[in-house]
Amino acid sequence: MKICVAEYGGFCFGVKRAVDTVLACADEQKPGRVFTWGPIIHNEQVLSMLRERGVKPIEDASRADAGDRVIIRSHGTVPEVFDELAARGCIVVDATCPYVSRIPRIVREAHEEGRTVFIVGTR
C-alpha cells in the first residue's frame, strides 16, 4: 500500500477568508451581536467553536437588530438579503468568496449585453 500525503491541507482560500473574517468580528469589542448569514461553512467543529464565541447563524433578517453585525457566508447570498439587512440597520460584512462573486458578475454582464444565459445545476 502506498500512502500519499497532501502537500497542502485545510480550507480553501474563500472559506479560510470567511472564517478569519468571522473570528475577527467575534474578537472585536464592539456593541451589537455577531451573526453569520447561514452557516459560514459546512464544518460542525468550526460552527461549534463559533457558537462558543457567541456567533450564531441566522437565515431570517428579523433576528438581527440595528448595530448587529451579519457576516455573509463564503457562498454568498442574493442582493435582497444585503438590502434587507442594511434596511434594518445591521452592519453587513461580505465574506463571499471572490471566486463565487465572479459568477453572478459574469452572468449580469452577459445579460446586459443581450445574451441568453443558461445556468445548470442544483438550485
Secondary structure as GFF3:
##gff-version 3
##sequence-region A 1 123
A	DSSP	alpha_helix	13	27	.	.	.	ID=ss1
A	DSSP	beta_strand	34	37	.	.	.	ID=ss2
A	DSSP	alpha_helix	44	52	.	.	.	ID=ss3
A	DSSP	beta_strand	56	58	.	.	.	ID=ss4
A	DSSP	three_ten_helix	61	63	.	.	.	ID=ss5
A	DSSP	beta_strand	69	72	.	.	.	ID=ss6
A	DSSP	alpha_helix	79	87	.	.	.	ID=ss7
A	DSSP	beta_strand	91	94	.	.	.	ID=ss8
A	DSSP	alpha_helix	98	112	.	.	.	ID=ss9
###
